[in-house]
């Protein structure tokens, strides 16, 4: 009779990256940002707590994967990949309806929390990221700090759409430079202008 198989309580960064579907660099970044719990061995190798990996997977079981952008083809109209991070279901639906009416082609992914957003970005950075600031699990301020060091967003334009006033944003922030902050209700005309500029 064979001995029962015991599941490890930890994994390597490579194993964690495979389980989460992201790069090793992204796993290391999430460890540094405390989204994943880990420690270093005496030899300097990082070990990730399997429970923290499973917790991320559980929270994002329904998160749609961002498909890699196809190579540009002559004569084919380019599509804009957009990720919207917003915990209000009615607002997410509004984004879907409004963007479907835009004169440009949009591949839209919506998520309702920061952890799901980071996983989606780790699988492929969007052209345009639109995010709220007040959300469950981890707030938008922390996500922006993490993304400031993420290679996946090197070519992503990020826009904040928030109901917080400027003084509150400054008190809890600051927002990284180069990120436009827009007030709610969602200014879709301005977002369309930004999206069109990205395509150009």
VEXKENU-155305 format. One line per field, with one value per residue (C-alpha): x, y, z; residue number from 1; residue in three letters. Coordinates in pm, 1 decimal. Layout:
c1	(X ...) $
c2	(Y ...) $
c3	(Z ...) $
pos	(NUM ...) $
code	(ala ...) $
REM end
This chain:
c1	(0.0 150.3 184.6 -76.9 31.8 83.3 27.5 306.4 220.5 453.5 574.6 851.8 795.6 799.1 530.8 322.4 353.9 233.7 -64.5 -165.9 -94.9 141.5 515.2 772.2 847.2 479.5 478.3 788.4 621.2 307.4 521.8 693.7 349.4 221.4 -51.9 124.2 285.1 640.1 975.0 1335.4 1530.0 1879.2 2005.5 1819.3 1541.2 1188.0 909.2 546.2 277.6 44.6 -255.1 -201.1 -183.7 -505.7 -671.8 -592.8 -718.8 -1039.4 -1109.3 -1061.6 -1219.6 -1455.9 -1198.1 -1189.2 -845.1 -713.4 -635.0 -297.6 -324.0 -294.8 -17.4 -112.2 -228.4 -237.1 -595.0 -742.3 -882.9 -699.9 -901.3 -838.4 -801.3 -963.2 -972.3 -1224.7 -1187.5 -1504.9 -1693.8 -2035.3 -2218.3 -2446.7 -2147.2 -1975.9 -2288.7 -2291.2 -1930.5 -2025.7 -2323.7 -2153.2 -1832.1 -2029.7 -2161.1 -1819.2 -1707.9 -1388.6 -1358.0 -1307.0 -1214.3 -1349.0 -1273.8 -1441.7 -1349.3 -1486.6 -1175.6 -804.4 -680.7 -875.1 -737.9 -377.4 -421.5 -571.5 -290.1 -31.7 -164.2 -147.1 -146.0 -436.6 -402.3 -627.9 -685.8 -977.4 -999.6 -1196.8 -1013.9 -1250.3 -1274.3 -1267.2 -958.6 -701.5 -781.7 -701.4 -427.3 -226.1 -290.0 -151.8 161.9 211.4 151.2 403.9 673.6 506.0 656.4 317.1 181.6 477.3 254.2 -75.8 -254.1 -413.5 -709.8 -874.3 -1250.7 -1352.8 -1621.5 -1359.0 -1286.2 -938.6 -847.9 -935.3 -741.7 -436.2 -469.7 -487.5 -259.3 -86.8 -173.4 140.6 233.8 101.8 -235.3 -541.1 -802.7 -1163.7 -1473.1 -1790.5 -2041.2 -1825.3 -1722.6 -1751.7 -1681.5 -1340.7 -1270.1 -1351.3 -1108.6 -833.7 -910.6 -899.5 -564.0 -421.6 -522.2 -357.5) $
c2	(0.0 334.2 619.4 897.4 1195.4 1508.5 1843.1 2095.7 2401.9 2618.1 2647.8 2813.3 3140.6 2944.1 2706.2 2999.5 3172.9 2856.6 2817.7 3183.4 3206.1 3503.6 3565.8 3495.1 3868.1 3938.8 3685.9 3850.2 4190.2 4063.9 3915.1 4251.5 4419.2 4157.7 4026.7 3691.7 3566.5 3435.2 3395.2 3329.0 3012.3 3021.7 2988.0 3299.2 3121.1 3257.1 3022.5 3124.9 3011.2 2785.8 2906.3 3264.0 3140.2 2941.2 3246.0 3455.2 3179.1 3147.1 3522.0 3534.9 3208.9 3402.8 3652.1 3652.1 3617.5 3904.7 3763.9 3857.6 4130.6 3996.2 4137.6 4441.6 4356.8 4594.5 4684.3 4552.1 4805.1 4793.7 4711.8 4878.5 4650.5 4806.9 4685.0 4847.6 4796.2 4894.6 4723.8 4872.5 4620.2 4888.6 5100.5 4800.9 4742.3 5110.1 5084.1 4783.7 4958.7 5292.9 5146.4 4918.9 5238.6 5398.4 5456.7 5258.8 4884.0 4789.4 4456.4 4519.3 4321.5 4421.6 4310.6 4411.8 4402.4 4484.0 4126.5 4018.3 4321.5 4239.1 3881.0 3996.7 4248.6 3983.6 3779.5 4073.1 4447.7 4636.8 4946.3 5139.6 5075.9 5256.8 5211.6 5326.3 5381.8 5243.9 4866.3 4542.8 4335.6 4596.8 4954.8 5127.4 5339.9 5028.5 4879.0 5190.7 5174.3 4809.3 4873.2 5156.0 4886.0 4623.5 4564.6 4446.0 4802.8 4973.7 5060.6 5098.3 5432.3 5446.6 5665.2 5696.7 5756.2 5823.2 5972.0 6097.7 6469.9 6603.6 6662.0 6303.1 6162.7 6364.9 6260.8 5890.4 5896.6 6052.5 5922.3 5842.4 6110.7 6077.9 5933.1 6145.2 6159.2 6205.1 6259.4 6054.6 6037.7 5864.3 6118.6 5889.2 6170.1 6228.5 5853.3 5825.4 6109.2 5931.3 5599.5 5758.5 5922.9 5584.1 5432.1 5719.2) $
c3	(0.0 -105.3 141.8 115.9 -91.0 118.8 -51.3 2.5 207.2 -3.6 -362.0 -559.3 -743.5 -1070.8 -943.7 -815.0 -1153.2 -1331.6 -1096.9 -1134.9 -1507.1 -1473.1 -1507.4 -1234.8 -1221.4 -1151.9 -866.0 -718.8 -746.3 -570.8 -293.0 -241.2 -235.3 16.1 -213.0 -172.8 148.0 115.7 286.7 184.8 256.8 403.5 46.6 -60.4 -253.8 -218.8 -108.5 -149.4 94.1 -106.0 93.8 -27.4 -388.6 -343.1 -186.5 -495.4 -723.1 -521.9 -533.5 -907.5 -1021.7 -1248.6 -1377.1 -1759.4 -1910.9 -2118.8 -2459.1 -2608.7 -2868.1 -3223.7 -3444.7 -3649.4 -4000.1 -4293.3 -4383.4 -4057.2 -3812.3 -3480.7 -3167.1 -2831.2 -2528.8 -2221.4 -1861.1 -1624.9 -1248.5 -1063.7 -779.1 -862.1 -1089.7 -1233.6 -1333.9 -1493.3 -1699.9 -1797.3 -1918.2 -2131.0 -2288.6 -2351.3 -2494.5 -2726.7 -2889.4 -2940.1 -3300.5 -3229.5 -3173.2 -2808.8 -2647.6 -2297.8 -1981.6 -1653.9 -1301.6 -963.5 -743.4 -749.0 -708.8 -1017.8 -1202.9 -1117.1 -1233.1 -1563.5 -1614.6 -1529.4 -1821.7 -2061.7 -2006.8 -2170.6 -2388.0 -2147.6 -1776.9 -1610.7 -1234.9 -933.4 -601.9 -336.4 -382.2 -177.9 -83.5 -188.8 -283.4 -610.5 -453.3 -368.9 -712.3 -882.9 -667.9 -763.8 -1134.3 -1133.8 -1116.5 -1337.8 -1683.8 -1813.8 -1797.4 -1965.1 -2263.8 -2074.2 -2034.5 -1688.1 -1593.4 -1251.3 -1231.8 -871.7 -654.0 -407.2 -406.9 -485.1 -119.1 -23.0 -318.9 -217.4 146.6 65.7 -237.9 -401.6 -747.3 -952.2 -1203.1 -1556.7 -1447.4 -1522.8 -1244.9 -1358.2 -1139.6 -1128.2 -1289.1 -1548.8 -1818.9 -2120.5 -2368.9 -2211.5 -2197.6 -2568.6 -2643.4 -2447.1 -2617.3 -2962.8 -2884.7 -2785.4 -3118.8 -3305.3) $
pos	(1 2 3 4 5 6 7 8 9 10 11 12 13 14 15 16 17 18 19 20 21 22 23 24 25 26 27 28 29 30 31 32 33 34 35 36 37 38 39 40 41 42 43 44 45 46 47 48 49 50 51 52 53 54 55 56 57 58 59 60 61 62 63 64 65 66 67 68 69 70 71 72 73 74 75 76 77 78 79 80 81 82 83 84 85 86 87 88 89 90 91 92 93 94 95 96 97 98 99 100 101 102 103 104 105 106 107 108 109 110 111 112 113 114 115 116 117 118 119 120 121 122 123 124 125 126 127 128 129 130 131 132 133 134 135 136 137 138 139 140 141 142 143 144 145 146 147 148 149 150 151 152 153 154 155 156 157 158 159 160 161 162 163 164 165 166 167 168 169 170 171 172 173 174 175 176 177 178 179 180 181 182 183 184 185 186 187 188 189 190 191 192 193 194 195 196 197 198 199 200) $
code	(unk unk unk unk unk unk unk unk unk unk unk unk unk unk unk unk unk unk unk unk unk unk unk unk unk unk unk unk unk unk unk unk unk unk unk unk unk unk unk unk unk unk unk unk unk unk unk unk unk unk unk unk unk unk unk unk unk unk unk unk unk unk unk unk unk unk unk unk unk unk unk unk unk unk unk unk unk unk unk unk unk unk unk unk unk unk unk unk unk unk unk unk unk unk unk unk unk unk unk unk unk unk unk unk unk unk unk unk unk unk unk unk unk unk unk unk unk unk unk unk unk unk unk unk unk unk unk unk unk unk unk unk unk unk unk unk unk unk unk unk unk unk unk unk unk unk unk unk unk unk unk unk unk unk unk unk unk unk unk unk unk unk unk unk unk unk unk unk unk unk unk unk unk unk unk unk unk unk unk unk unk unk unk unk unk unk unk unk unk unk unk unk unk unk unk unk unk unk unk unk) $
REM end
